[in-house]
Amino acid sequence: MQENIIYLDYHSTTPVDPRVAEKVMHYMTNAFGNANSVDHYYGDAAAQAVKRARQQIAGLINASAKEIIFTSGATESINLVIQGHIQQNTPSKIIVSPVEHKAVLDTVQALTKKGLVEIVWLKVNSQAQLDLEHLEKVCSDGASLLCIMAVNNEVGTIYPIEKIGLIAKKYNIPFLCDASQAVGKISINCSDWGITYLAISGHKLYAPKGIGALVIKKGYHLQPIIYGGGHQQGIRSGTLNVPGIAGLGEACELRKLEMEADESAIPSVSFA
């Protein structure tokens, strides 16, 4: 590696905070139990780590710990919502911002080719800002799902998620928010902002790669796209990545404690 390089690509990925790495290493080498095997100390310790991580994540975004499902990252979380949601609502009309991450765009377009989804595109300007009047007009016609990110990964536009959530709630449209670039950097309020589904990716906020979370608002349920064991309320099967989960929880806890001071030192522009 070259010396004296200044890394400015944090929208792509962040380094793992040493305090987070220490937590991850502990659950890789010492408390290495399977969180679904709770008939002995190691499994119990792993299950407790998962429970604590849910509480830490929920505390950062004002959600309920019971609403959190662990995934491999935001891409899987987004696919789980879109594919799992349309299985219950076929054919589906999905309202989408054209500047969403490829995880959203490629998924809805693939489902459109299969005849399962009709896409309704929102209007944006050259700065990727949304036209909220157009958004409300489109929502007034009804839809199965609304997909709008919290912060744009290419140009940094910060979207008025609270206003968008209120519009979605007014027309009873489930709202998927890709918050990969927002969580740990700006305030997110799942409980009060009308967000139905929230996608989080650990490596955007100083946690390891390959771990993420999905918040599913109480009262909603998704059809699984991964089967095998019925883990996590039957929504996402698979042995839990306890080291990654513990790391994500620790990163969220640290962001909750330090975000305000850190972000106040960084100039930002908000586009409504």
N, C-alpha and C positions, 0 to 999 in steps of 0.2 A: 504494500500500500504506500502511495506517495505521502510525503510529509507535508504539513502546512496546508492541508485542504480544509476548506470550510464547507460543511455539508448543509445545503439549503433545500433539500428535497423531502421535507417532513410530510408533505401531502402524500408522498409515495409510501414512506415507512419511517418509523422512528427507531432509534436504538432502544434496547431494553434497559429500563432503569436498573442500576445495580441492586437496589433494594428489592425490586421485583424479581430479578435474576436469582437472588439469594433464596427467595420464597419458592421459586420454581425448582431450584436445585434440591431444596429440602424434600419436596414431594416427589422428586425423581429418585432420590438415593436413600432417604431414611423413612419417611412416611409414604411408602410406595404402594399402599393397598389399593384395591379395587373398590370404588365407592358403592358398587352394587353387591358387594360381598361383605355384609355387615355382621357376621357371626363371630368376629374376632377383632382384636385391637386395631390391626392395620386397616381393615375395611371401615371400621367405625371412625378412625381418624380421617380417612379420605372423605367419607360422607360428611363429616363435620366441616372439612375444608370447602366442600362444594356448597354446603348450606351457608357458610360465612361469605363465600364469594357472591352468592345471590344477594345477600343482604348488602354487601359493599356496592355492588352494581346498582341495585335499587336505590340506595342512598344518594348516589350521584345524579340519577335521572328522575327522581321522584316517582318511582314505580313500586309495585308490590313484588317482593322476592318470589312469590308464588307464580308470577307472570313470566319468569325468565327461563328460557330454554337455551342450552349451550350448543353451539355449532362450531364449525371449523373457521368461520369468519363471515363477513357481511355478504359475500357472494352466495354462500349456502343459505344464509338466513333469508335473503331476498328470493332465491329460488324456492325455498320452502313456502314462503308466503304466496308468491304468485301461482306456483304450480299446485300447492295444497289448497289454495282458495278457489281456484277455478274448477277443481274437481267437484266442488260442492255447488258451483254456479256456472254450469255450461249450457249454452255459450255465454261468455262473459264480455262485458264492455269495460275496458280499462282505460282510465284517463291517465295520460303520461306526459311528463315534461320531456321535450326532445333533447334536453341537455343532461339527462340522467346518466349514471354510470352504466357501462356496458352490461353489468350484471342484470340491470333492469331491461335495457333496450334489447339485448340479444334474446333474453328469455321471452318477452312479450312477442317479439317478431317471430321466434321459432314456433310459439303457440298459435300465432296468426296463420302461419303456413299450414298448420294442421287443422285449421278451421275452428279452433276452440276459443279464439279471442278476437274481438274487434277493438282496435286501438283508436282512441280519440286524442289527438295531439293538442297540447296547450301552446299558447303563443309566448315567445320570449323575444327580447330585443338583443342588440349586439353585445350587451353586458350580461346576457343570460338572465335578465330580470323577468319575472313573470307578470303577466297582465291579470291582476286579480279580478277585474270585472269580467274578463273572458272566462276565467276559471269558474266564477260563480254561475255564469250563463250555462257553461257546459255541465256543471254539477246539477243544475236545476232540471236537466233532462234525464238525470239518473245514471247510475253506473254501478258495476260490481266492485270496483276497487279504484282508488286514487293513489298514484305513485309520484311523490315529490321528495327530493333529498333536502336535508337541512342546510348543507353547505356544499357548494359546487367544488369538485375535486380538481377542475382544470383552471378556473379563473377566480375561485375564492368567494363567489357571491354567497351572501348569507340570506337565506329565505325567511320570510315572516311566518314561521311554522305555526305560531299560535293563531294567527288570522286564518291561515289555510285550514287548520284543524277545525276551527269554528264553522267555516264554510262546509267542510265535509260532514261535520256533525249535523248541521242544519238540514242537509239533504240525505242524511242517514247513509252515507257512503263510507265504507271502511277505508282507512287512510294508512298506507305504508310509507314510512319515512326512513330513508337510508341516512342514518346519522353517523356514518363512518368518520366523516371529517369534522363533526361537531362535538361529539361526546368527549368530555375532558378539556374542551377548549372554550365552549360557550355553554350557557345554561340551557338545559333541556328539561321540560316538565311533562312527563308522560301522562300523569294522572289528570292534569287540568287543561291540556292543550288539544284534546280530541284526537290524539294519536292512537290508532288501533294496533299497529305493528311497528316496532322500531328495531332496525338492524344496527349492530355494533361490531366493529372489527378491532381486536386487541392491539395489533401492531401499529395502529394509528395513534395510540396513546401510551406508548412506552411499555406495552406488554409484548409477549412473544408473537410471532407469526403462527398462523394455524389454529388460532382460538378466537371465537367470537360469541356473540349472544343475540338472541331474538326475544324481544318483549312482545307477548301476546296478551292483549287487554282481556281482563276477566269477562267471560260471557262469549268469547270467540274461540273457535277450534279449527284447526287445520288438518286436512288429510295428510298423512305422512308420505314422503317420497323416498324414505329409507326405512326398510323393515328389518326385523330381526331382534326380538327380545322385548319390545314394547317399552323401552326406556323413556324417561322424561315425558310421562303422561301419555305414552304411545305416539308422541308426535315426532320424535327423533331418536331412533334406536342406535345403539352402539355404546361400547365401553367408554365412559367419560374420561376425557383428557384432564385428569386431576391436576398435574403440574401446571398446565396451561390455564385451567380454570382458576386455580389459586393465584397465579400470576396476574390474570385479568382482574380478579377481585382486588388484589393489592394495588394494581395500577389505578383502578377506579377510586379506591380509598385515598391514595396519594393525590390524585387529581382533585378530589373533593376538598382536600385540605389546602392545596397549593395553587389551584387553577386561577382563582381571582387575582392573586398577587402576580403570578406569572403572566397572565394574559393582559393585565393592565399595563405591562411594560412593553407590549407589542402593539404598534399602531394597526388599526383595522378600519375597514370601511364596510358598512352594512347597506345592502341594497334591498329596498322593500318591493 
